[in-house]
Amino acid sequence: MPELPKVKLLWLDINSSYAHSSLALPAIEAQKRRNDVEWSVERATLSSPVLSLVSNIVAAAPDIIAVSVWLFTHRYVDEVLSRVSRLLPETIIVEGGPEFLGDNSDYLSLRPYVGLLFRGEAEEVFHEWLEVYSDKSQWRSISGLCYIDECGNYVDNGLAQVADISQLKNPQQSVFFNWEKPFVQLETARGCFNTCTFCVSGRDKPVRVLPLEVVRQRIDEIVSHDIRDVRLLDRTFNGSVSRAAAMLDLFREYAGRLRFHLEIHPALLPSVIREKLQTLPSGLLHLEAGIQSLREEVLHACGRKGSLESSLEGLRFLASLDNIETHADLIAGIPFYSLEMIYEDVVTLAEIGVGEIQLELLKLLPGTDMRRRAASWEILYATFPPYEVLQTPQMSISDLHEAALLSRLLDFYYNVSEWQSLFSLLICKEKRFLHDFLYYLWDKEVLEQPLSMERRGLLLYDFCHIAPYQIYLTKVAVSWIEAGLSMRKGPGMLLKAFHGVLPDKIVVEKGNYYPEMRLYQLQGENVIYWFGYDRQKQHSYPLFRAVEFI
């Protein structure tokens, strides 16, 4: 008998940028049951030309198109599939992902070309559906499916969930696992002990984890592909003390070969976890410390577990560790959080000394308690992705815009090593600095533009000519020089070549001086800064720095 034609399934792997990668395709494809399904993939980013992608999809002539839809890819997916559906009207379009954790009736009624949606974890149910995809009458028996039936009625089969994630086949074994990215994602747990009302994981119970030996096997596979950075998908990392301690011991074994990025709750750091963190090799961990706000009433509204006092104490501990980089996040638009509170919290985080301050606008994601309770909290939000907050009783649209600009300011200055030390000093010493500098840049209409490192330095240098910030001009010049920026512009022009002998009464701050160095001096008030450059090397930054007090 002639062989029956295979079912052609085309997966759209759409990501925000080249560096990003989704586990959806390899995680689902790895569980495949049918041998008569021919899997293929079309990859694109938000900058990919829509018509080019549409042309490629039509040329493939698939029977099924599947795509996982994310917050920032939603609109792009709509643009592509609305066009594809006109050209391939018989093709079944299947969507899934975190965008569909809420009610999906309106979404489907507005997009008749979408055949069905998967709500929840699709690794198992996607293949159940593939067994009967051509017989719509059998779709009602499959968990997590949302669709419009033959009579025009919305059918909602609830939430699909994998009971035991350790029984799933490893996504890394899929031919579609992408090893070409600068980092890979490693899922070690699902669910979260926390109950944050703005997060989709807050409703995901119970917490399910991979056994430690399985995690080790998957890490070994990553090492074999010469990957250096691993981003852990585990929102409950230190929810269990014993598991967190065992994971840290496991990570230690890969020091020098891997760098792990993970989320940690700063309020849940008992002594056993602290001792292990203190002794880890430098550079092994990059921590995202969830804090959201430094206000008790705001955290209470968010449903976040752990007291503010314990979170702050834990954050101070993490920031004090020289061997680990710790970032902290704030979220504008959370109930009861005002703009002035955000400014004050930024200052507090700078005083604590966190490695990076991430300030984001709240997004009311489908399926979250925050979205369901938006009306009772008088929160207005955008009804289209990314669902950002537009107004709260505490913050107007103008306040939220200012918070977004403050986020840009932090990214330009605090979150880069070249400016962080000086910027942190200004934030902590000068009460009005953040407001004054932000309004200065706002007036110049530069905060929503790309800014080179040099441009950032020139803007800060020009601003510091304004009272009362003139006392920081020399420090701006030092930061400029240390960043290796031009000696022919701005503060770089304050450097003067020196051809004599280095004075004896100096305090060395960096590096070692040797006679072959080119010396420069920078005159400040009551101090001279000395910089040494290697004549034989083309470094734009000094290898030696000292100060002479006069």
Buried (B, 14 or more C-beta within 10 A) or exposed (E): EEEEEEBBBBBBBBBBEEEBBBBBBBBBBBBBEEEEBEBEBBBBBBEBEEEEBBBEBBEBEBBBBBBBBBBBBBEBBBBBBBBBBEEBEEBBBBBBBBBBBBBBBEBBEEBEBBBBBBBBBBBBBBBBBBEEBEEBEEBEEBBBBBBBEEEEEBBBBEBBBBEEBEEBBBBBEBEBBBEEBEBBBBBBBBBBBBBBBBBBBBBBEEBBBBEBEBBBEBBEBBBEEEBEBBBBEBBBBBBBBEBBBBBBEBBBEBBEEBBBBBBBBBBBBEEEBBEBBEEBEEEBBBBBBBBBBBBEEBBEBBBBBBEBEBBBEBBBBBBEBEEBBBBBBBBBBBBBBBBEBBBBBBBBBBEBBBBBBBBBBBBBBBBBBBBBBBEEBEBEBEEEBBBBBBBBEBBEEEBBBBBBBBBBBBBBBBBBEBBBBBBBBBBBEBEEBBBBBBEBBBEEEBBEEEBEBBBBBBBBBBBBEEEEBEEBBBBBBBBBBBBBBBBEEBBBEBBEEBEEEBEEEBEEEEBEBEEEBEBBBBEBEEEBBBBBBBEEEEEEEBBBBBBBEE
